[in-house]
């Protein structure tokens, strides 16, 4: 593993207005990183109190990566890292899950991240930077009543595993993070269905700190056990 200096690093955080994304952003700023805050709600992004450029974009929009790339060049002359903390969830038996919900799960959790990486890779190759995808424990332990969500997160982890080898020569580091259930409130805002009874989740502050530690330390494969 090769370590990475975060002080001065130019990093785009997608989903920065979410519970986990906002905490990852705060932790990166504490370590001296220069951020691009990316999300769908400008007011929430500006309300984070971080003095950074804001990019209003939806991860599922194929042009979001172009907007981030343009903003990174304009603000910082390039980009050293991409943290994708955007995501959606749905619950219930597959037979009861609407087609449009399955489509939204994969657009936000898989297809959009692929769009982002494709468009930002030239900048990341130039800086020998990194990509970090926030997946979930269900990628390694799929759950009944969460088939489509589990499949989308497993697909995202599959992307990271393949890219890690694909981008080795370019010296772009790819991190796949699969935290256990975390108390971000996402389970209370599903696209459809109702969350099953879940045990007390991890504190999002602890998960955010662990994620940033992994970037700095060069840890690329953080399964659920890495958060114990």
N, CA and C atoms as a LAMMPS dump frame, in Angstrom:
ITEM: TIMESTEP
0
ITEM: NUMBER OF ATOMS
684
ITEM: BOX BOUNDS ff ff ff
-5.0000000000000000e+02 5.0000000000000000e+02
-5.0000000000000000e+02 5.0000000000000000e+02
-5.0000000000000000e+02 5.0000000000000000e+02
ITEM: ATOMS id mol type element x y z
1 1 1 N 0.841 -1.197 0
2 1 2 C 0 0 0
3 1 3 C 0.874 1.244 0
4 2 1 N 0.519 2.217 -0.816
5 2 2 C 1.238 3.482 -0.829
6 2 3 C 0.359 4.553 -0.192
7 3 1 N 0.965 5.35 0.662
8 3 2 C 0.203 6.382 1.368
9 3 3 C -0.06 7.565 0.443
10 4 1 N -1.026 8.378 0.836
11 4 2 C -1.39 9.546 0.03
12 4 3 C -1.462 10.775 0.931
13 5 1 N -0.854 11.845 0.494
14 5 2 C -0.906 13.103 1.228
15 5 3 C -2.229 13.809 0.916
16 6 1 N -2.991 14.104 1.954
17 6 2 C -4.286 14.75 1.757
18 6 3 C -4.207 16.268 1.855
19 7 1 N -3.182 16.776 2.503
20 7 2 C -3.038 18.219 2.631
21 7 3 C -2.805 18.823 1.249
22 8 1 N -3.759 19.629 0.794
23 8 2 C -3.663 20.246 -0.522
24 8 3 C -4.275 19.427 -1.647
25 9 1 N -4.694 18.194 -1.37
26 9 2 C -5.263 17.343 -2.413
27 9 3 C -6.578 17.924 -2.92
28 10 1 N -6.8 17.818 -4.223
29 10 2 C -7.998 18.342 -4.882
30 10 3 C -8.977 17.18 -5.063
31 11 1 N -10.074 17.196 -4.321
32 11 2 C -10.961 16.035 -4.259
33 11 3 C -12.412 16.461 -4.496
34 12 1 N -13.089 15.748 -5.39
35 12 2 C -14.525 15.929 -5.604
36 12 3 C -15.277 14.92 -4.753
37 13 1 N -16.219 15.397 -3.948
38 13 2 C -17.063 14.519 -3.14
39 13 3 C -18.475 14.566 -3.707
40 14 1 N -18.9 13.459 -4.289
41 14 2 C -20.235 13.365 -4.878
42 14 3 C -21.181 12.812 -3.81
43 15 1 N -22.32 13.466 -3.645
44 15 2 C -23.203 13.124 -2.534
45 15 3 C -22.774 13.841 -1.271
46 16 1 N -22.138 15.002 -1.433
47 16 2 C -21.577 15.723 -0.288
48 16 3 C -22.644 16.262 0.656
49 17 1 N -23.882 16.39 0.18
50 17 2 C -24.929 16.906 1.061
51 17 3 C -25.6 15.803 1.875
52 18 1 N -25.275 14.535 1.608
53 18 2 C -25.833 13.439 2.382
54 18 3 C -25.172 13.303 3.737
55 19 1 N -25.739 12.463 4.583
56 19 2 C -25.22 12.327 5.95
57 19 3 C -23.777 11.861 5.961
58 20 1 N -23.463 10.818 5.204
59 20 2 C -22.087 10.312 5.199
60 20 3 C -21.181 11.199 4.353
61 21 1 N -21.664 11.616 3.185
62 21 2 C -20.847 12.463 2.322
63 21 3 C -20.443 13.769 2.976
64 22 1 N -21.348 14.356 3.754
65 22 2 C -21.013 15.617 4.422
66 22 3 C -19.932 15.402 5.473
67 23 1 N -19.995 14.284 6.184
68 23 2 C -18.996 13.999 7.215
69 23 3 C -17.646 13.653 6.605
70 24 1 N -17.647 12.921 5.497
71 24 2 C -16.396 12.66 4.783
72 24 3 C -15.791 13.977 4.316
73 25 1 N -16.636 14.869 3.814
74 25 2 C -16.151 16.18 3.366
75 25 3 C -15.508 16.952 4.513
76 26 1 N -16.179 16.975 5.656
77 26 2 C -15.632 17.69 6.815
78 26 3 C -14.296 17.099 7.252
79 27 1 N -14.205 15.778 7.235
80 27 2 C -12.958 15.118 7.65
81 27 3 C -11.831 15.408 6.665
82 28 1 N -12.138 15.423 5.371
83 28 2 C -11.118 15.749 4.378
84 28 3 C -10.621 17.181 4.545
85 29 1 N -11.54 18.101 4.811
86 29 2 C -11.15 19.492 5.015
87 29 3 C -10.257 19.616 6.246
88 30 1 N -10.583 18.871 7.297
89 30 2 C -9.749 18.917 8.509
90 30 3 C -8.316 18.479 8.221
91 31 1 N -8.162 17.651 7.204
92 31 2 C -6.822 17.165 6.864
93 31 3 C -6.182 17.964 5.733
94 32 1 N -6.816 19.079 5.386
95 32 2 C -6.18 20.012 4.454
96 32 3 C -6.56 19.862 3.001
97 33 1 N -7.516 18.986 2.681
98 33 2 C -7.903 18.799 1.285
99 33 3 C -8.686 19.999 0.769
100 34 1 N -8.617 20.198 -0.533
101 34 2 C -9.397 21.223 -1.222
102 34 3 C -10.505 20.507 -1.989
103 35 1 N -11.74 20.871 -1.734
104 35 2 C -12.86 20.075 -2.227
105 35 3 C -13.661 20.75 -3.33
106 36 1 N -14.317 19.899 -4.101
107 36 2 C -15.467 20.259 -4.908
108 36 3 C -16.645 19.53 -4.279
109 37 1 N -17.664 20.252 -3.88
110 37 2 C -18.832 19.653 -3.244
111 37 3 C -19.901 19.428 -4.307
112 38 1 N -20.278 18.18 -4.502
113 38 2 C -21.192 17.83 -5.588
114 38 3 C -22.473 17.216 -5.015
115 39 1 N -23.612 17.7 -5.468
116 39 2 C -24.886 17.155 -5.021
117 39 3 C -26.018 17.777 -5.795
118 40 1 N -27.244 17.367 -5.474
119 40 2 C -28.408 17.839 -6.216
120 40 3 C -29.008 19.12 -5.644
121 41 1 N -28.648 19.471 -4.414
122 41 2 C -29.289 20.591 -3.727
123 41 3 C -28.243 21.638 -3.355
124 42 1 N -28.234 22.741 -4.075
125 42 2 C -27.234 23.785 -3.842
126 42 3 C -27.327 24.345 -2.434
127 43 1 N -28.546 24.521 -1.931
128 43 2 C -28.725 25.101 -0.603
129 43 3 C -28.096 24.216 0.463
130 44 1 N -28.309 22.926 0.362
131 44 2 C -27.731 22.002 1.348
132 44 3 C -26.213 21.958 1.233
133 45 1 N -25.69 22.007 0.018
134 45 2 C -24.239 22.008 -0.157
135 45 3 C -23.621 23.256 0.451
136 46 1 N -24.228 24.395 0.185
137 46 2 C -23.709 25.653 0.723
138 46 3 C -23.871 25.718 2.234
139 47 1 N -24.875 24.994 2.757
140 47 2 C -25.108 24.979 4.193
141 47 3 C -24.113 24.154 4.983
142 48 1 N -23.232 23.446 4.286
143 48 2 C -22.225 22.653 4.996
144 48 3 C -21.188 23.537 5.684
145 49 1 N -21.093 24.78 5.248
146 49 2 C -20.127 25.688 5.86
147 49 3 C -18.697 25.443 5.424
148 50 1 N -18.524 24.785 4.291
149 50 2 C -17.187 24.513 3.751
150 50 3 C -16.929 25.493 2.614
151 51 1 N -15.814 26.174 2.671
152 51 2 C -15.474 27.169 1.65
153 51 3 C -14.883 26.447 0.439
154 52 1 N -15.755 25.906 -0.387
155 52 2 C -15.34 25.134 -1.558
156 52 3 C -16.314 25.386 -2.693
157 53 1 N -15.866 25.232 -3.937
158 53 2 C -16.792 25.34 -5.065
159 53 3 C -17.882 24.276 -4.98
160 54 1 N -19.06 24.627 -5.443
161 54 2 C -20.218 23.743 -5.425
162 54 3 C -20.608 23.397 -6.858
163 55 1 N -20.857 22.128 -7.109
164 55 2 C -21.341 21.669 -8.407
165 55 3 C -22.695 21.004 -8.183
166 56 1 N -23.731 21.575 -8.753
167 56 2 C -25.071 20.998 -8.63
168 56 3 C -25.27 20.016 -9.774
169 57 1 N -25.38 18.731 -9.435
170 57 2 C -25.488 17.691 -10.454
171 57 3 C -26.068 16.438 -9.83
172 58 1 N -26.695 15.629 -10.657
173 58 2 C -27.25 14.344 -10.25
174 58 3 C -26.327 13.252 -10.75
175 59 1 N -25.93 12.347 -9.874
176 59 2 C -24.986 11.307 -10.256
177 59 3 C -25.504 10.475 -11.421
178 60 1 N -26.81 10.366 -11.575
179 60 2 C -27.369 9.579 -12.654
180 60 3 C -27.368 10.279 -14.002
181 61 1 N -26.992 11.545 -14.029
182 61 2 C -26.929 12.319 -15.264
183 61 3 C -25.56 12.101 -15.904
184 62 1 N -25.537 11.647 -17.139
185 62 2 C -24.264 11.349 -17.799
186 62 3 C -23.369 12.571 -17.926
187 63 1 N -23.946 13.778 -17.876
188 63 2 C -23.136 14.989 -18.019
189 63 3 C -22.552 15.475 -16.69
190 64 1 N -22.899 14.824 -15.571
191 64 2 C -22.399 15.286 -14.266
192 64 3 C -20.874 15.271 -14.225
193 65 1 N -20.273 14.233 -14.774
194 65 2 C -18.812 14.151 -14.77
195 65 3 C -18.162 15.277 -15.555
196 66 1 N -18.793 15.676 -16.655
197 66 2 C -18.266 16.797 -17.434
198 66 3 C -18.283 18.082 -16.616
199 67 1 N -19.387 18.303 -15.883
200 67 2 C -19.496 19.512 -15.051
201 67 3 C -18.447 19.502 -13.945
202 68 1 N -18.213 18.33 -13.347
203 68 2 C -17.202 18.227 -12.286
204 68 3 C -15.81 18.477 -12.856
205 69 1 N -15.528 17.883 -14.008
206 69 2 C -14.215 18.074 -14.631
207 69 3 C -13.972 19.547 -14.943
208 70 1 N -14.981 20.217 -15.499
209 70 2 C -14.824 21.639 -15.826
210 70 3 C -14.59 22.465 -14.565
211 71 1 N -15.337 22.159 -13.501
212 71 2 C -15.185 22.903 -12.25
213 71 3 C -13.82 22.648 -11.616
214 72 1 N -13.349 21.416 -11.698
215 72 2 C -12.034 21.086 -11.123
216 72 3 C -10.92 21.819 -11.855
217 73 1 N -11.007 21.859 -13.163
218 73 2 C -9.978 22.585 -13.928
219 73 3 C -10.024 24.081 -13.608
220 74 1 N -11.239 24.625 -13.537
221 74 2 C -11.368 26.067 -13.293
222 74 3 C -10.893 26.45 -11.898
223 75 1 N -11.234 25.639 -10.888
224 75 2 C -10.911 25.997 -9.508
225 75 3 C -9.492 25.625 -9.114
226 76 1 N -9.025 24.46 -9.582
227 76 2 C -7.771 23.91 -9.051
228 76 3 C -6.775 23.48 -10.119
229 77 1 N -7.155 23.548 -11.365
230 77 2 C -6.242 23.121 -12.421
231 77 3 C -6.167 21.624 -12.601
232 78 1 N -7.013 20.893 -11.924
233 78 2 C -7.002 19.433 -12.041
234 78 3 C -7.727 18.79 -10.879
235 79 1 N -7.548 17.472 -10.754
236 79 2 C -8.261 16.715 -9.729
237 79 3 C -7.387 15.554 -9.267
238 80 1 N -7.326 15.369 -7.937
239 80 2 C -6.528 14.283 -7.367
240 80 3 C -7.371 13.115 -6.878
241 81 1 N -8.661 13.316 -6.702
242 81 2 C -9.466 12.218 -6.177
243 81 3 C -10.947 12.425 -6.376
244 82 1 N -11.657 11.311 -6.443
245 82 2 C -13.117 11.295 -6.532
246 82 3 C -13.655 10.396 -5.435
247 83 1 N -14.496 10.937 -4.563
248 83 2 C -15.205 10.158 -3.554
249 83 3 C -16.67 10.141 -3.958
250 84 1 N -17.211 8.954 -4.206
251 84 2 C -18.627 8.844 -4.546
252 84 3 C -19.389 8.287 -3.361
253 85 1 N -20.088 9.176 -2.658
254 85 2 C -20.875 8.772 -1.489
255 85 3 C -22.372 8.869 -1.763
256 86 1 N -22.759 9.026 -3.036
257 86 2 C -24.174 9.092 -3.386
258 86 3 C -24.749 7.677 -3.435
259 87 1 N -26.017 7.548 -3.09
260 87 2 C -26.643 6.232 -3.163
261 87 3 C -28.095 6.284 -2.74
262 88 1 N -28.857 5.285 -3.198
263 88 2 C -30.26 5.148 -2.816
264 88 3 C -30.51 3.701 -2.418
265 89 1 N -31.626 3.474 -1.698
266 89 2 C -31.934 2.147 -1.192
267 89 3 C -33.412 1.859 -1.412
268 90 1 N -33.764 0.58 -1.48
269 90 2 C -35.159 0.149 -1.543
270 90 3 C -35.282 -1.161 -0.794
271 91 1 N -36.464 -1.412 -0.259
272 91 2 C -36.712 -2.632 0.526
273 91 3 C -37.936 -3.361 -0.02
274 92 1 N -38.036 -4.636 0.346
275 92 2 C -39.204 -5.431 -0.008
276 92 3 C -38.855 -6.551 -0.965
277 93 1 N -39.739 -7.555 -1.07
278 93 2 C -39.522 -8.652 -2.004
279 93 3 C -39.366 -8.133 -3.433
280 94 1 N -38.571 -8.8 -4.211
281 94 2 C -38.34 -8.364 -5.584
282 94 3 C -39.653 -8.281 -6.366
283 95 1 N -40.557 -9.223 -6.142
284 95 2 C -41.811 -9.236 -6.883
285 95 3 C -42.659 -7.996 -6.608
286 96 1 N -42.437 -7.364 -5.461
287 96 2 C -43.186 -6.155 -5.102
288 96 3 C -42.432 -4.872 -5.426
289 97 1 N -41.249 -4.991 -5.986
290 97 2 C -40.435 -3.805 -6.269
291 97 3 C -40.748 -3.296 -7.67
292 98 1 N -41.236 -2.082 -7.806
293 98 2 C -41.593 -1.549 -9.126
294 98 3 C -40.401 -1.494 -10.078
295 99 1 N -40.682 -1.658 -11.352
296 99 2 C -39.619 -1.609 -12.36
297 99 3 C -38.82 -0.314 -12.269
298 100 1 N -39.54 0.804 -12.086
299 100 2 C -38.845 2.092 -12.078
300 100 3 C -37.92 2.228 -10.865
301 101 1 N -38.238 1.535 -9.773
302 101 2 C -37.368 1.558 -8.598
303 101 3 C -36.093 0.776 -8.879
304 102 1 N -36.225 -0.381 -9.506
305 102 2 C -35.04 -1.155 -9.876
306 102 3 C -34.146 -0.332 -10.806
307 103 1 N -34.763 0.35 -11.761
308 103 2 C -33.986 1.194 -12.672
309 103 3 C -33.261 2.309 -11.919
310 104 1 N -33.948 2.951 -10.972
311 104 2 C -33.337 4.045 -10.217
312 104 3 C -32.201 3.547 -9.337
313 105 1 N -32.377 2.371 -8.73
314 105 2 C -31.305 1.79 -7.921
315 105 3 C -30.036 1.629 -8.747
316 106 1 N -30.174 1.069 -9.931
317 106 2 C -28.986 0.815 -10.747
318 106 3 C -28.452 2.069 -11.407
319 107 1 N -29.331 3.016 -11.743
320 107 2 C -28.849 4.266 -12.316
321 107 3 C -27.996 5.028 -11.314
322 108 1 N -28.481 5.138 -10.073
323 108 2 C -27.756 5.912 -9.057
324 108 3 C -26.57 5.156 -8.489
325 109 1 N -26.742 3.867 -8.243
326 109 2 C -25.718 3.105 -7.536
327 109 3 C -24.664 2.487 -8.449
328 110 1 N -24.944 2.356 -9.746
329 110 2 C -23.996 1.676 -10.641
330 110 3 C -23.728 2.487 -11.909
331 111 1 N -24.763 2.763 -12.673
332 111 2 C -24.563 3.385 -13.984
333 111 3 C -23.988 4.792 -13.841
334 112 1 N -24.561 5.593 -12.939
335 112 2 C -24.042 6.936 -12.731
336 112 3 C -22.572 6.948 -12.331
337 113 1 N -22.17 6.121 -11.36
338 113 2 C -20.749 6.057 -11.028
339 113 3 C -19.857 5.675 -12.204
340 114 1 N -20.334 4.8 -13.087
341 114 2 C -19.566 4.47 -14.282
342 114 3 C -19.419 5.696 -15.186
343 115 1 N -20.513 6.433 -15.364
344 115 2 C -20.436 7.677 -16.137
345 115 3 C -19.38 8.61 -15.546
346 116 1 N -19.412 8.771 -14.211
347 116 2 C -18.483 9.687 -13.546
348 116 3 C -17.03 9.295 -13.782
349 117 1 N -16.744 8.032 -13.549
350 117 2 C -15.355 7.587 -13.67
351 117 3 C -14.857 7.751 -15.105
352 118 1 N -15.697 7.423 -16.078
353 118 2 C -15.289 7.573 -17.477
354 118 3 C -14.86 9.007 -17.769
355 119 1 N -15.619 9.951 -17.294
356 119 2 C -15.357 11.342 -17.648
357 119 3 C -14.261 11.98 -16.809
358 120 1 N -14.042 11.479 -15.619
359 120 2 C -13.013 12.071 -14.756
360 120 3 C -11.679 11.355 -14.843
361 121 1 N -11.639 10.203 -15.508
362 121 2 C -10.402 9.44 -15.54
363 121 3 C -9.219 10.185 -16.166
364 122 1 N -9.399 10.963 -17.232
365 122 2 C -8.235 11.699 -17.751
366 122 3 C -7.572 12.582 -16.697
367 123 1 N -8.371 13.269 -15.879
368 123 2 C -7.795 14.11 -14.831
369 123 3 C -7.115 13.27 -13.756
370 124 1 N -7.717 12.145 -13.39
371 124 2 C -7.149 11.3 -12.338
372 124 3 C -5.892 10.585 -12.812
373 125 1 N -5.839 10.228 -14.081
374 125 2 C -4.61 9.629 -14.624
375 125 3 C -3.489 10.665 -14.647
376 126 1 N -3.837 11.892 -14.981
377 126 2 C -2.837 12.962 -15.018
378 126 3 C -2.201 13.179 -13.655
379 127 1 N -3.003 13.076 -12.596
380 127 2 C -2.5 13.323 -11.237
381 127 3 C -2.102 12.048 -10.501
382 128 1 N -2.312 10.881 -11.148
383 128 2 C -2.134 9.589 -10.464
384 128 3 C -2.932 9.595 -9.158
385 129 1 N -4.21 9.924 -9.317
386 129 2 C -5.082 10.12 -8.181
387 129 3 C -5.81 8.864 -7.743
388 130 1 N -7.024 9.054 -7.227
389 130 2 C -7.76 7.916 -6.683
390 130 3 C -9.252 8.056 -6.925
391 131 1 N -9.93 6.909 -6.897
392 131 2 C -11.388 6.82 -6.916
393 131 3 C -11.804 6.035 -5.687
394 132 1 N -12.784 6.526 -4.948
395 132 2 C -13.336 5.779 -3.822
396 132 3 C -14.842 5.672 -3.991
397 133 1 N -15.329 4.428 -4.019
398 133 2 C -16.758 4.167 -4.137
399 133 3 C -17.269 3.653 -2.795
400 134 1 N -18.333 4.274 -2.294
401 134 2 C -18.968 3.789 -1.071
402 134 3 C -20.033 2.767 -1.464
403 135 1 N -19.73 1.504 -1.259
404 135 2 C -20.669 0.413 -1.51
405 135 3 C -21.371 0.109 -0.186
406 136 1 N -21.579 -1.15 0.145
407 136 2 C -22.271 -1.5 1.391
408 136 3 C -22.023 -2.958 1.716
409 137 1 N -22.26 -3.322 2.966
410 137 2 C -22.051 -4.692 3.413
411 137 3 C -22.869 -5.68 2.599
412 138 1 N -24.024 -5.259 2.057
413 138 2 C -24.857 -6.188 1.279
414 138 3 C -24.179 -6.617 -0.013
415 139 1 N -23.114 -5.935 -0.424
416 139 2 C -22.357 -6.377 -1.592
417 139 3 C -21.688 -7.717 -1.335
418 140 1 N -21.32 -7.966 -0.086
419 140 2 C -20.682 -9.234 0.263
420 140 3 C -21.619 -10.192 0.97
421 141 1 N -22.699 -9.643 1.569
422 141 2 C -23.7 -10.487 2.237
423 141 3 C -25.092 -10.025 1.829
424 142 1 N -25.546 -10.397 0.606
425 142 2 C -26.874 -9.972 0.133
426 142 3 C -27.97 -10.458 1.07
427 143 1 N -29.003 -9.629 1.21
428 143 2 C -30.078 -9.93 2.147
429 143 3 C -31.408 -10.118 1.43
430 144 1 N -32.24 -11.05 1.918
431 144 2 C -33.593 -11.16 1.389
432 144 3 C -34.369 -9.878 1.689
433 145 1 N -35.277 -9.538 0.798
434 145 2 C -36 -8.29 0.959
435 145 3 C -35.196 -7.084 0.513
436 146 1 N -33.983 -7.33 0.016
437 146 2 C -33.125 -6.251 -0.483
438 146 3 C -32.374 -6.738 -1.717
439 147 1 N -33.019 -7.571 -2.527
440 147 2 C -32.328 -8.212 -3.644
441 147 3 C -31.789 -7.198 -4.648
442 148 1 N -32.637 -6.267 -5.075
443 148 2 C -32.195 -5.31 -6.085
444 148 3 C -31.122 -4.376 -5.528
445 149 1 N -31.314 -3.915 -4.288
446 149 2 C -30.31 -3.048 -3.666
447 149 3 C -28.992 -3.795 -3.486
448 150 1 N -29.05 -5.025 -2.987
449 150 2 C -27.843 -5.823 -2.806
450 150 3 C -27.12 -6.008 -4.138
451 151 1 N -27.878 -6.298 -5.194
452 151 2 C -27.275 -6.506 -6.51
453 151 3 C -26.602 -5.243 -7.019
454 152 1 N -27.22 -4.085 -6.767
455 152 2 C -26.618 -2.833 -7.242
456 152 3 C -25.308 -2.544 -6.524
457 153 1 N -25.267 -2.811 -5.225
458 153 2 C -24.038 -2.562 -4.478
459 153 3 C -22.954 -3.587 -4.818
460 154 1 N -23.372 -4.832 -5.077
461 154 2 C -22.401 -5.837 -5.507
462 154 3 C -21.806 -5.452 -6.86
463 155 1 N -22.645 -4.908 -7.741
464 155 2 C -22.157 -4.46 -9.039
465 155 3 C -21.156 -3.322 -8.883
466 156 1 N -21.437 -2.385 -7.971
467 156 2 C -20.52 -1.274 -7.741
468 156 3 C -19.18 -1.78 -7.232
469 157 1 N -19.206 -2.751 -6.325
470 157 2 C -17.958 -3.335 -5.84
471 157 3 C -17.235 -4.075 -6.955
472 158 1 N -17.993 -4.718 -7.847
473 158 2 C -17.374 -5.381 -8.989
474 158 3 C -16.659 -4.412 -9.9
475 159 1 N -17.252 -3.245 -10.09
476 159 2 C -16.611 -2.196 -10.881
477 159 3 C -15.269 -1.817 -10.257
478 160 1 N -15.269 -1.611 -8.953
479 160 2 C -14.039 -1.197 -8.27
480 160 3 C -12.956 -2.262 -8.392
481 161 1 N -13.324 -3.527 -8.231
482 161 2 C -12.343 -4.605 -8.326
483 161 3 C -11.719 -4.659 -9.714
484 162 1 N -12.548 -4.537 -10.743
485 162 2 C -12.026 -4.574 -12.109
486 162 3 C -11.144 -3.364 -12.405
487 163 1 N -11.6 -2.176 -11.979
488 163 2 C -10.839 -0.96 -12.256
489 163 3 C -9.5 -0.945 -11.539
490 164 1 N -9.44 -1.577 -10.381
491 164 2 C -8.19 -1.582 -9.626
492 164 3 C -7.057 -2.175 -10.47
493 165 1 N -7.367 -3.234 -11.199
494 165 2 C -6.371 -3.84 -12.084
495 165 3 C -6.243 -3.049 -13.378
496 166 1 N -7.365 -2.626 -13.93
497 166 2 C -7.37 -1.9 -15.2
498 166 3 C -6.54 -0.623 -15.132
499 167 1 N -6.541 0.034 -13.978
500 167 2 C -5.881 1.331 -13.845
501 167 3 C -4.527 1.253 -13.148
502 168 1 N -4.041 0.028 -12.945
503 168 2 C -2.774 -0.122 -12.219
504 168 3 C -1.632 0.587 -12.93
505 169 1 N -1.53 0.42 -14.241
506 169 2 C -0.425 1.05 -14.973
507 169 3 C -0.525 2.569 -14.931
508 170 1 N -1.749 3.083 -14.889
509 170 2 C -1.937 4.535 -14.807
510 170 3 C -1.683 5.051 -13.399
511 171 1 N -1.489 4.137 -12.444
512 171 2 C -1.221 4.479 -11.049
513 171 3 C -2.368 5.27 -10.417
514 172 1 N -3.588 4.893 -10.805
515 172 2 C -4.786 5.435 -10.171
516 172 3 C -5.266 4.406 -9.154
517 173 1 N -5.389 4.815 -7.91
518 173 2 C -5.808 3.919 -6.834
519 173 3 C -7.332 3.851 -6.789
520 174 1 N -7.86 2.631 -6.64
521 174 2 C -9.314 2.448 -6.581
522 174 3 C -9.676 1.813 -5.243
523 175 1 N -10.495 2.514 -4.464
524 175 2 C -10.925 2.051 -3.143
525 175 3 C -12.373 1.569 -3.212
526 176 1 N -12.618 0.398 -2.661
527 176 2 C -13.983 -0.122 -2.524
528 176 3 C -14.283 -0.239 -1.038
529 177 1 N -15.301 0.5 -0.59
530 177 2 C -15.626 0.586 0.836
531 177 3 C -17.016 -0.005 1.053
532 178 1 N -17.122 -1.004 1.92
533 178 2 C -18.391 -1.706 2.14
534 178 3 C -18.75 -1.698 3.627
535 179 1 N -19.132 -0.55 4.158
536 179 2 C -19.394 -0.465 5.601
537 179 3 C -20.659 -1.219 6
538 180 1 N -20.714 -1.685 7.244
539 180 2 C -21.959 -2.244 7.775
540 180 3 C -23.031 -1.158 7.876
541 181 1 N -24.216 -1.561 8.302
542 181 2 C -25.308 -0.601 8.493
543 181 3 C -24.824 0.566 9.347
544 182 1 N -25.059 1.753 8.849
545 182 2 C -24.609 2.975 9.5
546 182 3 C -25.811 3.895 9.694
547 183 1 N -25.846 4.606 10.816
548 183 2 C -27.006 5.423 11.163
549 183 3 C -27.002 6.757 10.412
550 184 1 N -27.122 6.657 9.083
551 184 2 C -27.164 7.864 8.253
552 184 3 C -28.588 8.358 8.017
553 185 1 N -29.575 7.53 8.338
554 185 2 C -30.957 7.885 8.052
555 185 3 C -31.416 7.452 6.674
556 186 1 N -30.521 6.877 5.858
557 186 2 C -30.898 6.45 4.518
558 186 3 C -32.011 5.408 4.555
559 187 1 N -31.983 4.528 5.545
560 187 2 C -32.993 3.466 5.63
561 187 3 C -34.397 4.016 5.865
562 188 1 N -34.481 5.245 6.333
563 188 2 C -35.799 5.856 6.551
564 188 3 C -36.311 6.567 5.303
565 189 1 N -35.491 6.586 4.237
566 189 2 C -35.869 7.29 3.002
567 189 3 C -35.73 6.37 1.79
568 190 1 N -36.335 5.182 1.837
569 190 2 C -36.183 4.265 0.705
570 190 3 C -36.992 4.721 -0.507
571 191 1 N -36.579 4.259 -1.672
572 191 2 C -37.361 4.515 -2.884
573 191 3 C -38.695 3.786 -2.831
574 192 1 N -38.701 2.62 -2.184
575 192 2 C -39.937 1.871 -1.99
576 192 3 C -39.739 0.895 -0.845
577 193 1 N -40.855 0.385 -0.32
578 193 2 C -40.791 -0.588 0.766
579 193 3 C -40.506 0.047 2.112
580 194 1 N -40.312 -0.813 3.081
581 194 2 C -40.036 -0.37 4.451
582 194 3 C -38.878 -1.174 5.003
583 195 1 N -37.978 -0.502 5.685
584 195 2 C -36.798 -1.17 6.226
585 195 3 C -37.2 -2.246 7.225
586 196 1 N -36.529 -3.393 7.196
587 196 2 C -36.768 -4.401 8.225
588 196 3 C -36.183 -3.919 9.55
589 197 1 N -36.443 -4.652 10.598
590 197 2 C -35.823 -4.312 11.871
591 197 3 C -34.315 -4.473 11.774
592 198 1 N -33.6 -3.411 11.961
593 198 2 C -32.142 -3.431 11.825
594 198 3 C -31.504 -3.202 13.187
595 199 1 N -30.377 -3.847 13.446
596 199 2 C -29.669 -3.567 14.695
597 199 3 C -29.116 -2.15 14.678
598 200 1 N -28.724 -1.674 15.83
599 200 2 C -28.111 -0.343 15.912
600 200 3 C -26.914 -0.287 14.969
601 201 1 N -26.89 0.734 14.126
602 201 2 C -25.81 0.869 13.165
603 201 3 C -24.618 1.615 13.736
604 202 1 N -23.583 1.691 12.928
605 202 2 C -22.373 2.407 13.321
606 202 3 C -22.624 3.913 13.304
607 203 1 N -21.841 4.628 14.085
608 203 2 C -21.901 6.089 14.073
609 203 3 C -21.312 6.588 12.76
610 204 1 N -22.042 7.421 12.01
611 204 2 C -21.523 7.873 10.719
612 204 3 C -20.211 8.644 10.831
613 205 1 N -20.004 9.326 11.952
614 205 2 C -18.73 10.041 12.142
615 205 3 C -17.556 9.071 12.138
616 206 1 N -17.745 7.901 12.768
617 206 2 C -16.68 6.906 12.82
618 206 3 C -16.416 6.303 11.441
619 207 1 N -17.493 6.059 10.703
620 207 2 C -17.347 5.495 9.362
621 207 3 C -16.645 6.49 8.443
622 208 1 N -17.021 7.754 8.525
623 208 2 C -16.384 8.778 7.696
624 208 3 C -14.888 8.882 7.997
625 209 1 N -14.549 8.839 9.281
626 209 2 C -13.135 8.924 9.658
627 209 3 C -12.355 7.719 9.139
628 210 1 N -12.979 6.548 9.227
629 210 2 C -12.316 5.327 8.742
630 210 3 C -12.106 5.377 7.234
631 211 1 N -13.071 5.925 6.513
632 211 2 C -12.941 6.053 5.064
633 211 3 C -11.769 6.962 4.7
634 212 1 N -11.673 8.097 5.361
635 212 2 C -10.59 9.032 5.055
636 212 3 C -9.242 8.446 5.487
637 213 1 N -9.215 7.728 6.599
638 213 2 C -7.988 7.027 6.996
639 213 3 C -7.525 6.08 5.892
640 214 1 N -8.49 5.387 5.259
641 214 2 C -8.157 4.431 4.207
642 214 3 C -7.558 5.128 2.989
643 215 1 N -8.105 6.286 2.644
644 215 2 C -7.53 7.044 1.527
645 215 3 C -6.08 7.399 1.825
646 216 1 N -5.854 7.934 3.026
647 216 2 C -4.504 8.358 3.399
648 216 3 C -3.532 7.19 3.465
649 217 1 N -4.015 6.042 3.931
650 217 2 C -3.137 4.88 4.112
651 217 3 C -2.995 4.036 2.85
652 218 1 N -3.821 4.306 1.84
653 218 2 C -3.753 3.516 0.62
654 218 3 C -4.446 2.173 0.72
655 219 1 N -5.344 2.008 1.689
656 219 2 C -6.115 0.762 1.804
657 219 3 C -7.193 0.754 0.724
658 220 1 N -7.209 -0.273 -0.092
659 220 2 C -8.108 -0.254 -1.235
660 220 3 C -9.344 -1.116 -1.067
661 221 1 N -9.34 -2.084 -0.162
662 221 2 C -10.457 -3.022 -0.023
663 221 3 C -10.917 -3.045 1.416
664 222 1 N -11.96 -2.271 1.713
665 222 2 C -12.466 -2.168 3.075
666 222 3 C -13.808 -2.869 3.167
667 223 1 N -13.787 -4.139 3.547
668 223 2 C -15.025 -4.858 3.804
669 223 3 C -15.615 -4.478 5.134
670 224 1 N -16.753 -5.083 5.456
671 224 2 C -17.437 -4.745 6.691
672 224 3 C -16.563 -4.97 7.912
673 225 1 N -15.732 -6.012 7.887
674 225 2 C -14.878 -6.334 9.022
675 225 3 C -13.857 -5.236 9.327
676 226 1 N -13.545 -4.409 8.318
677 226 2 C -12.555 -3.349 8.513
678 226 3 C -13.089 -2.223 9.394
679 227 1 N -14.399 -2.258 9.688
680 227 2 C -15.011 -1.21 10.503
681 227 3 C -15.257 -1.675 11.941
682 228 1 N -14.815 -2.869 12.281
683 228 2 C -14.993 -3.379 13.644
684 228 3 C -14.158 -2.557 14.633
